[in-house]
Amino acid sequence: MKQPWEWEEEDIEALIHNGVQESLTLEYKRCAMLDKRYPKNKSELSKDVSAFANSAGGTLVYGVEEENHLPKKIDAGYDPTDITREWIEQVINSTIQQRIDGIRIKQIVLNKSNSGKVIYVVYVPQSKRAPHMAEDHVFYKRYNYQSVAMEEYEVRDVSHRNEMPDLFISFHLSNDQKIDLTFSEAEEYSQPMPLIALVQNRSTVPAMYLLIRLYVDTALKVSIEENSRIETSPEEVYLEIEGQTTSVKIFNFNWAVPNKMPIWEGVRFRVTNNPFQLSVPRKQGTYFLLWEILSPGMAATDGIWKLQTTETTAQLIGSPE
């Protein structure tokens, strides 16, 4: 899979064709958002880039129109002699304190949609030197689809990022993020598909003991092997997710040495070695999968993924690895 700083025009078209939604780590911007005539655009760039760095990192795509957080089409593009990679880099470096390491800016030449014009991809890694302050002297984070001001305690937590584990979960369907569904003729739900949850650590500080909670939309059917040692909440819980009340079921996983390996930086561990399978209703829909991790010496972390289904496919959408 290509990294964001390797994308070309066909990769942007694929995002649009596949309806890859905005998320905590992806945002689409119209070309007007880099218009030099409006000083507020520099402030917005400063705000968005610093928010990604203070959170899990992410990618800004400048030159794609979106509607309801879905990409619709490639915008008119930029004159490469007016909006340049160097200008974007200068704005970022001059408006954010302290400087963010590892930002990559890719200029994408539009050969199909608008010959001679360009658009830009700005990749921002999660920063180990956070927190970073935007031009308006505010510290921002990513929340749902927005960059929002951080609370004072969040600024303190982020400032200790290098002193504690930084754990997160990524979900996978088998070995991919999108698979074909199979339905038996008389069945309301699809044949079970494996849901793989991987826990990873962004910090150099290893995690020794943790509690992992997975929250699964109750509209999905979950199948677990009897000897899986997974603790299941006996009752449904209602959560407010993206403005709507959603019923979820909670699954708890305990991780502790010496029975489990310490979770080191850059190594992916399966949350469970036993099959954890989902079946989805025939009706096309969007279902939520959430995770939460609690570990001594670490601020609690959490995240939201979506399982989007059609009559024939299921696709996971969430934070990249």
ABEGO torsion letter per residue (X at the ends): XBBAAABBAAAAAAAAAAGBBBBAABBBBBAAAABAABAAAAAAAAAAAAAAAABAEEBBBBGBBBBGGBBABBBAEBBAAABBAAAAAAAAAAABOBBBBGBBBBBBBBAAABBGBBBBBBBBBBBAAOBBBBAAGBBBBBBEABBBBBBAAAAAAAAAAAABBBBBBBBBBEABABBBBBBBAABABBBBBBBBBBBBBABABBBABBBBBBBBBAABBBBBBAAAGBBBBABBBBBBBGGBBBBBBBBBBBBBOAABBBBBBGBBBBABABBBBBBBBABBBBBBBBBBBBBBGBBBBBBBBBBBBBAABBBBBBBBX
